[in-house]
Amino acid sequence: MKKAIVIGSGFGGLAIACRLRHYNFDVTLIEKQENLGGRARSLSHNGFIYDAGPTVITAPYLIQELFSMHNKNWNEYFKLLKVKPYYRFIFSDNSHFDYGDNILQMVRQIKSNYSEKDARGYIKLLKLSKRIFKTAYTELSDKPFESIQSMIPYLPELMRIKFYKSVHSSVSSHIENENLIKALSMHPLLIGGNPYTTTSIYLLIQYLEWKWGVFYAKGGTRAIVAGLEKLLNEIGVKCVKNTEVISLIKSKNTVTGVDTENGVIDADLIVSNADPTMFYKKVIKKKPKKLSNKPLLLKHSMSLFVLYFSTSKIYNNVQHHTIIFNKRHKELLDDIFDRRVKIIDPSLYLHRPLATDPDNQQMNSDSFYVLAPVANNLSSIDWNAYGEEFSNVVFNILDENILPGVKENLVDHFYVTPDYFENDLNTFAGSGFGIQPIFRQSAYFRYSNKSKEYDNLYFVGASTHPGAGVPGVISTAKTTEKLILRDYDIH
Ligand SMILES: Cc1cc2nc3c(=O)[nH]c(=O)nc-3n(C[C@H](O)[C@H](O)[C@H](O)COP(=O)(O)OP(=O)(O)OC[C@H]3O[C@@H](n4cnc5c(N)ncnc54)[C@H](O)[C@@H]3O)c2cc1C
């Protein structure tokens, strides 16, 4: 049995651990934190438990596959609940728009709230999204791109779907209403991209949401992570928590193990789920050989300020996922992504699990998190000094727009800043999602799923192909699995 080490327990790490075990590798998963999940771990505070990160579960079959490949029924490990509507958008003119889960209803809503022309435009946009999905998701999401030539066969179709346009520009060429454009071009933000620069390939997320639906796990995303941890235990994967990998043990072009805070562990192959920019810098202690992966050339995603809180008041009319758009849009995104300055008027995403999962009430309270995209730590913002003030800004926006009296009703709250992503999760500059989903950082140009430096070092996770988001990182494990099976001659 070959020994495999997986470094990091994000969804990408959990998925590759399951997959390698299926092929009879002796797998050890090493995680720096005290619990598994990476960005999807849970955080406890004053007796409340919060999902730290992902709550929108799409393409659930990708998680379910991990159970079925071990002849287990995923349904016995966690349950999925349908989210309806997928999102509520609130605009600065106080109007709102409910998105999902019925296409006909959506088209009717666009016609009555906006215009017939926009309703027709939306149908065309969805058709485009489906076409992009067919190429970019169905054909390419688990295909390893090891050379620039491997992208050539796909170029004609990529040209036809106008990959060189941004998501915002593609949406704007179908839709006239400014509010609707903001709403329909927001998906890149869910994976760390600026809608104005993210390649239109990522329009595929719209179709992906419609195809399989949007779900939430009963008991929270932490129930999925707990289900995967149970599965790993049952199939014999060793999970070592509270242990940071400090360096790789190398012999010429081969890695033979890892050095951790708690000693050395040997391996025949290693898969890193850690943020690659940080991993090269701190653990491999080398610059990547591949030109497109040189840190200076890379654009890392924005970061996030996430405020977790519970209230004694139950806000029954608040939907599960609400996105509150600020009046400033492009300028705000420029401040966050390019100018990297402090903002005082964030757009917000509010998560209220009780809306979908009423059985999950904690201590007779309503629990939430609200996140604001903010500049990553390449800015000069001192979050120790600014955090408290910014949390007040966020609470005030919530109070005015959606949760009246929120501050008076608080029973618990705390927040994390870009420093959490940088220091606790080892991500470069505290980026929330790894490298940005722009074309020059996609497919071959993303971090390789196999190292160019060592024969038996592989990568999974948000900055590798195909990219961030729960379905994205689980697909990175499928891509990497293909390379490992090829290299180890396993059929
Ligand atoms: C607040 C937030 C909300 C989100 N919401 C959604 C959503 O609703 N839907 C969605 O699909 N996506 C969402 N995303 C994106 C999604 O969560 C991520 O893309 C995905 O979970 C990242 O998984 P990953 O495999 O890249 O690993 P990560 O989650 O980045 O985990 C990497 C792990 O490696 C560990 N590690 C790093 N270095 C070392 C080391 N040297 N030794 C040991 N361990 C190490 C880290 O501690 C971490 O646990 C969200 C992200 C955030 C931050």
The ligand as a MOL file (V3000), in Angstrom:
LIG
                    3D

  0  0  0     0  0            999 V3000
M  V30 BEGIN CTAB
M  V30 COUNTS 53 58 0 0 0
M  V30 BEGIN ATOM
M  V30 1 C -16.9490 33.1740 4.2820 0
M  V30 2 C -16.9620 32.3100 3.0490 0
M  V30 3 C -18.1740 31.9350 2.4950 0
M  V30 4 C -18.2090 31.1010 1.3800 0
M  V30 5 N -19.4160 30.7130 0.8740 0
M  V30 6 C -19.4680 29.7890 -0.1060 0
M  V30 7 C -20.7080 29.2020 -0.4680 0
M  V30 8 O -21.7460 29.5470 0.0920 0
M  V30 9 N -20.7020 28.2370 -1.4320 0
M  V30 10 C -19.5460 27.8190 -2.0430 0
M  V30 11 O -19.6020 26.9260 -2.9060 0
M  V30 12 N -18.3470 28.3570 -1.6970 0
M  V30 13 C -18.2800 29.3010 -0.7350 0
M  V30 14 N -17.0730 29.7920 -0.3280 0
M  V30 15 C -15.8520 29.3040 -0.9910 0
M  V30 16 C -15.4670 27.9170 -0.4550 0
M  V30 17 O -15.6680 27.8830 0.9270 0
M  V30 18 C -14.0000 27.6360 -0.7040 0
M  V30 19 O -13.6630 27.8470 -2.0720 0
M  V30 20 C -13.6160 26.2040 -0.3470 0
M  V30 21 O -14.2290 25.7800 0.8520 0
M  V30 22 C -12.1050 26.1350 -0.2110 0
M  V30 23 O -11.7040 24.7990 -0.0360 0
M  V30 24 P -10.2110 24.3450 -0.2650 0
M  V30 25 O -10.2420 22.9020 -0.6160 0
M  V30 26 O -9.5070 25.2540 -1.1890 0
M  V30 27 O -9.5080 24.4230 1.1600 0
M  V30 28 P -9.5260 25.4760 2.3480 0
M  V30 29 O -10.8950 25.5880 2.8460 0
M  V30 30 O -8.7950 26.6950 1.9650 0
M  V30 31 O -8.7030 24.6680 3.4330 0
M  V30 32 C -7.3020 24.5500 3.4200 0
M  V30 33 C -6.8970 23.9310 4.7490 0
M  V30 34 O -5.4860 23.7320 4.7580 0
M  V30 35 C -5.0060 23.9610 6.0780 0
M  V30 36 N -3.5770 24.2330 6.0040 0
M  V30 37 C -2.9690 25.2480 5.3410 0
M  V30 38 N -1.6170 25.1580 5.4810 0
M  V30 39 C -1.3870 24.0550 6.2340 0
M  V30 40 C -0.2090 23.4410 6.7170 0
M  V30 41 N 1.0120 23.9190 6.4360 0
M  V30 42 N -0.3230 22.3380 7.5020 0
M  V30 43 C -1.5630 21.8070 7.7980 0
M  V30 44 N -2.7150 22.3640 7.3560 0
M  V30 45 C -2.6270 23.4670 6.5860 0
M  V30 46 C -5.8120 25.1580 6.5320 0
M  V30 47 O -5.8210 25.2730 7.9420 0
M  V30 48 C -7.1930 24.8160 5.9620 0
M  V30 49 O -7.9450 24.0730 6.8880 0
M  V30 50 C -17.0020 30.6440 0.7800 0
M  V30 51 C -15.7750 31.0350 1.3330 0
M  V30 52 C -15.7520 31.8440 2.4550 0
M  V30 53 C -14.4220 32.2220 3.0370 0
M  V30 END ATOM
M  V30 BEGIN BOND
M  V30 1 1 1 2
M  V30 2 1 2 3
M  V30 3 2 2 52
M  V30 4 2 3 4
M  V30 5 1 4 5
M  V30 6 1 4 50
M  V30 7 2 5 6
M  V30 8 1 6 7
M  V30 9 1 6 13
M  V30 10 2 7 8
M  V30 11 1 7 9
M  V30 12 1 9 10
M  V30 13 2 10 11
M  V30 14 1 10 12
M  V30 15 2 12 13
M  V30 16 1 13 14
M  V30 17 1 14 15
M  V30 18 1 14 50
M  V30 19 1 15 16
M  V30 20 1 16 17
M  V30 21 1 16 18
M  V30 22 1 18 19
M  V30 23 1 18 20
M  V30 24 1 20 21
M  V30 25 1 20 22
M  V30 26 1 22 23
M  V30 27 1 23 24
M  V30 28 2 24 25
M  V30 29 1 24 26
M  V30 30 1 24 27
M  V30 31 1 27 28
M  V30 32 2 28 29
M  V30 33 1 28 30
M  V30 34 1 28 31
M  V30 35 1 31 32
M  V30 36 1 32 33
M  V30 37 1 33 34
M  V30 38 1 33 48
M  V30 39 1 34 35
M  V30 40 1 35 36
M  V30 41 1 35 46
M  V30 42 1 36 37
M  V30 43 1 36 45
M  V30 44 2 37 38
M  V30 45 1 38 39
M  V30 46 1 39 40
M  V30 47 2 39 45
M  V30 48 1 40 41
M  V30 49 2 40 42
M  V30 50 1 42 43
M  V30 51 2 43 44
M  V30 52 1 44 45
M  V30 53 1 46 47
M  V30 54 1 46 48
M  V30 55 1 48 49
M  V30 56 2 50 51
M  V30 57 1 51 52
M  V30 58 1 52 53
M  V30 END BOND
M  V30 END CTAB
M  END
